[in-house]
């Protein structure tokens, strides 16, 4: 099992809308993530910088960031694009984070 972490940027004032949309995550997207080996997916928020910190466990080599060619993921990106920093294809701007310490 691999662990992946990355950060994203939320538009100022959009914390509650981001929370609402994720609390109502589409069942078919959640199923896709699970079937792709993503588990224990958490997203944290830094209020001072509007930075989102994401963590997930991944069985296999991929992760949620590798599913961008699928139509449901593209629809989700489009749905979220108005409240966060995105690339031209509406994917969230993500910065992978290097794990420096892990305690089991």
Buried (B, 14 or more C-beta within 10 A) or exposed (E): EEEBBBBBBBBEEBBEBBEEBEEEEEEEBEEBBEEBBBEEBEBEBEEEEBBBBBBBBBEEEBBBBBBBEEEEBBBBBEEBBEBBBBEEEBBBEBEEEEEEEEEE
